[in-house]
Amino acid sequence: MKKLIAITLLVTTVISCNSAGTEKIESSENHGFQVEMQDDYELFKPTKSIESILVLFGGFPENANDIKREFKILDKAKENGIAVVFMNYNQKLWLEENEKQNLAENLNNIFKENNLPKTSTYFGGFSSGGNVALLISDFLAQQNSEMTPKGVFVVDSPIDLVALYKSSEKNVERDYSAPSVQESKWLLETLGKKFGNPNNNMSKYENYSIFTSETNNFDNIINLKNVKIRFYTEPDTLWWKKNRMADFDQMNAYYLEQLSDLLKKAGFKQVEYIATENKGYRANGQRHPHSWSIVDKKELIEWVTE
């Protein structure tokens, strides 16, 4: 559904992840990186020693080029010997079990074919890509995989599917912003078709959602207790009210903060909620708090290398 591009509580839903073994498109030296470009990912691998691996998932409908444009992390990664994998895996608000298995296998193949070490891996994702990063990290931890990341971060991700459904109902009824209404109608159709109305099917949502605030359920990331977790968000209530007429409880920040607090109470000792101010800008200069740019890249690299 390419009609949904810049979304409020963002989504990510349907490009398949091709298995490894895709014909290599390009291999070259690029400013201290060896570059591998394939259908399902792009890899920037330091030509010298590799200290860590950073695997990034874009939001709807971002591919590797979009992530590179919006999140200029390569220079700082190169300076610190960090390989970066930009995934062409997007359009997923949740993951089915077979999708987790296929994605884990694909990641394993990427690491194997490119001789990437698995001892210091970090996953991150913007918007719905953050949902993917959390869910695949939990799956790998559950499988006791060598690829289990040391850390995972999300950038303003829509982690509560029930809240997403109910917010969409409000947006359609309010009929204030055309992009918001268009997205919300699609969300109601997509979530409703898969899970039904949450008022009658809460357990179905809990089976797939990272977090269900109404029931304090976070079973789908329970295996990340020993993994560093960061929740980035920019809770600019004035921007959301002006541009989408959205209430605070319709913002991703509201649920990311709740989950952060809940995880800490549950004994997760490496969880950080990072709320920014006036950092959200798209690469074209457009002001938008729902952007990759809210992440302090220098400080993120320090977190990866500490």
C-alpha positions in Angstrom: 0.0 0.0 0.0 2.2 2.8 -1.3 -0.5 5.3 -0.7 0.5 5.5 2.9 3.8 7.3 3.1 4.5 9.6 6.0 2.4 8.2 8.7 1.4 9.4 12.1 1.7 6.3 14.3 3.5 4.6 11.5 3.2 1.3 9.8 5.2 -1.2 8.0 3.6 -4.1 6.1 4.5 -6.3 3.1 7.8 -6.4 1.1 9.1 -10.0 1.3 12.7 -10.6 2.5 14.4 -12.6 -0.2 16.6 -15.4 1.0 20.3 -15.0 0.8 22.0 -16.1 -2.4 20.6 -13.2 -4.4 22.9 -12.2 -7.2 25.4 -9.5 -6.1 24.7 -6.2 -7.8 27.8 -4.3 -6.7 31.0 -4.7 -4.7 33.4 -1.8 -4.4 35.6 0.2 -2.1 33.7 3.3 -0.9 35.4 5.6 1.5 36.8 3.0 3.8 33.9 0.6 3.3 33.5 -2.4 1.1 30.0 -2.1 -0.3 27.7 -5.1 -1.1 24.4 -4.3 -2.7 21.8 -7.0 -3.1 18.1 -7.2 -3.5 17.3 -7.6 0.2 20.0 -5.5 1.8 23.0 -3.2 1.4 26.1 -3.7 3.5 28.8 -1.2 4.2 31.7 -3.2 5.7 34.8 -1.6 7.1 37.9 -2.5 5.0 39.9 -2.9 8.2 38.7 -4.6 11.5 35.0 -4.9 12.3 34.2 -4.0 15.9 30.3 -4.2 15.7 27.5 -4.7 13.3 24.5 -2.3 13.1 21.4 -3.8 11.3 18.8 -1.2 10.4 15.1 -1.6 9.4 13.2 1.3 7.8 9.6 2.4 8.3 6.8 2.2 5.7 7.8 2.1 2.9 11.5 2.7 3.4 14.2 0.7 1.6 17.9 0.8 2.1 18.4 4.0 0.0 15.7 5.8 2.1 17.3 4.8 5.4 20.7 6.1 4.1 19.2 9.4 3.0 17.3 10.0 6.3 19.8 8.5 8.8 23.4 9.6 7.8 25.2 7.2 10.1 27.9 5.9 7.8 30.7 8.4 8.5 30.5 7.8 12.3 30.2 4.1 11.8 33.3 4.0 9.6 35.3 6.0 12.2 34.5 3.4 14.8 34.9 0.2 12.7 31.1 -0.5 12.6 29.6 -2.4 9.7 26.1 -1.2 8.7 23.4 -3.5 7.1 20.5 -1.5 5.6 17.6 -3.9 5.2 15.2 -3.8 2.3 12.6 -5.4 4.7 9.7 -3.2 5.5 5.9 -2.9 5.6 5.5 -5.1 8.7 3.6 -4.0 11.8 3.9 -7.5 13.3 5.7 -10.7 12.4 4.2 -14.2 11.9 6.2 -17.0 13.3 7.3 -18.2 9.8 8.3 -14.6 9.0 10.5 -14.5 12.1 12.1 -17.8 11.1 12.7 -16.6 7.5 14.1 -13.3 8.5 16.4 -14.9 11.1 17.7 -17.3 8.4 18.2 -14.5 6.0 20.2 -12.5 8.5 22.2 -15.5 9.3 23.1 -15.9 5.6 24.0 -12.3 5.3 26.4 -12.6 8.2 27.9 -15.9 6.9 28.3 -14.8 3.3 30.0 -11.6 4.3 32.1 -13.0 7.1 30.5 -10.7 9.7 31.2 -11.4 13.4 28.1 -12.2 15.5 29.6 -11.2 18.9 28.6 -7.5 18.9 25.4 -7.0 16.9 22.9 -4.2 17.3 19.5 -3.9 15.7 17.5 -0.6 15.1 14.5 0.5 13.3 12.4 3.6 12.5 8.6 3.5 13.1 7.3 0.1 12.1 10.9 -0.9 11.4 11.4 -0.6 15.1 8.6 -3.2 15.6 10.5 -5.5 13.4 13.8 -4.9 15.2 12.3 -5.7 18.6 10.4 -8.8 17.4 13.3 -10.4 15.5 15.6 -9.6 18.5 13.2 -11.4 20.8 13.0 -14.4 18.5 16.8 -14.7 18.2 17.1 -14.4 22.0 14.5 -17.1 22.5 16.4 -19.3 20.1 19.6 -18.6 22.0 21.1 -17.6 18.6 24.7 -16.3 18.3 23.1 -13.4 16.5 21.1 -12.3 19.5 21.8 -8.5 19.6 23.6 -6.8 22.4 21.3 -3.9 21.9 18.2 -2.8 20.0 16.8 0.7 19.5 13.5 1.9 18.1 12.7 5.4 16.7 9.1 6.5 17.4 7.6 3.1 16.8 3.9 2.2 17.0 4.3 -0.7 19.5 0.7 -0.9 20.7 -1.6 -2.3 18.0 -4.7 -1.9 20.1 -3.9 1.8 20.6 -3.2 2.1 16.9 -6.7 0.7 16.1 -8.5 2.9 18.5 -6.5 6.0 17.5 -7.4 5.3 13.9 -11.1 5.2 14.9 -10.7 8.7 16.4 -8.9 10.0 13.3 -11.6 8.8 11.0 -14.4 10.2 13.2 -12.5 13.5 13.6 -11.9 13.8 9.8 -9.3 16.6 10.3 -6.2 15.6 8.3 -6.5 13.9 4.9 -3.2 11.9 5.3 -4.3 10.9 8.8 -7.7 9.8 7.7 -6.4 7.9 4.7 -3.9 6.0 6.9 -6.4 5.4 9.6 -8.9 3.8 7.2 -6.2 1.5 5.9 -5.2 0.6 9.5 -8.7 -0.2 10.5 -9.1 -2.4 7.5 -5.7 -4.1 7.9 -5.9 -4.7 11.7 -9.6 -5.5 11.6 -9.1 -8.1 8.9 -6.3 -9.8 10.8 -7.4 -9.5 14.5 -10.9 -8.1 14.5 -12.0 -5.3 16.8 -9.9 -5.2 20.0 -12.9 -4.8 22.2 -13.9 -8.3 21.3 -10.5 -9.9 20.4 -7.9 -8.5 22.9 -6.0 -11.8 23.1 -5.4 -11.9 19.3 -3.8 -8.5 19.5 -1.7 -9.6 22.5 -0.4 -12.5 20.5 1.2 -10.2 18.0 1.7 -6.7 19.5 4.9 -5.7 21.2 2.9 -4.0 23.9 -0.7 -3.9 24.9 -1.1 -1.0 27.4 -4.7 -1.9 28.4 -3.5 -5.2 29.8 0.2 -4.4 30.5 1.2 -7.2 28.2 4.7 -7.3 26.7 5.1 -11.1 26.3 6.5 -10.7 22.7 9.7 -9.1 24.0 10.0 -11.0 27.3 13.3 -12.5 26.1 15.1 -9.2 25.9 15.6 -8.8 29.6 19.4 -9.0 29.2 19.5 -6.9 26.0 20.1 -3.1 26.0 17.0 -1.3 24.8 16.4 2.3 23.7 13.2 4.0 22.9 13.7 7.2 21.0 10.7 9.6 20.5 10.0 13.3 20.1 6.7 14.0 21.9 5.9 17.4 20.3 2.3 17.7 21.4 1.9 21.1 19.7 3.0 19.8 16.3 0.7 16.8 16.5 -2.2 18.9 17.6 -1.7 21.5 14.8 -1.0 19.0 12.0 -3.1 16.0 12.9 -5.4 17.2 15.8 -3.9 14.2 17.7 -4.2 13.9 21.5 -1.1 12.9 23.5 -2.5 9.4 24.0 -2.5 9.0 20.2 1.2 9.5 20.0 3.8 6.8 19.9 5.7 8.6 22.7 2.8 7.9 25.1 3.1 4.1 24.8 6.9 4.0 24.5 7.2 5.8 27.8 4.6 3.4 29.4 6.5 0.4 28.2 9.8 1.7 29.3 8.5 2.2 32.8 6.8 -1.2 32.9 10.0 -3.0 31.7 12.1 -1.3 34.4 9.6 -2.4 37.1 9.8 -6.0 35.6 13.6 -6.0 36.2 14.8 -5.0 32.7 17.9 -3.0 33.9 19.1 -1.7 30.5 16.1 0.2 29.2 16.2 3.9 28.2 13.4 6.2 27.2 14.9 9.1 25.2 12.6 12.0 24.6 14.0 14.7 22.3 13.1 18.3 21.4 13.1 20.0 18.0 15.3 17.4 16.4 12.7 15.9 14.1 13.5 16.9 10.5 13.3 15.0 7.3 16.3 15.1 4.9 14.5 17.6 2.7 14.3 20.0 5.7 10.7 19.4 6.5 9.9 19.6 10.2 8.4 16.3 11.4 8.9 14.8 14.9 8.4 11.4 13.4 11.8 11.1 11.8 15.2 9.3 12.0 16.9 12.5 12.8 15.8 12.5 16.4 18.6 10.0 17.1 21.8 11.6 18.2 24.2 9.6 15.9 27.4 10.3 17.8 25.8 9.3 21.1 24.2 6.2 19.5 27.7 5.1 18.3 29.0 5.5 21.8 26.2 3.3 23.0 27.1 0.6 20.5 30.8 0.7 21.2 30.7 1.0 25.0 
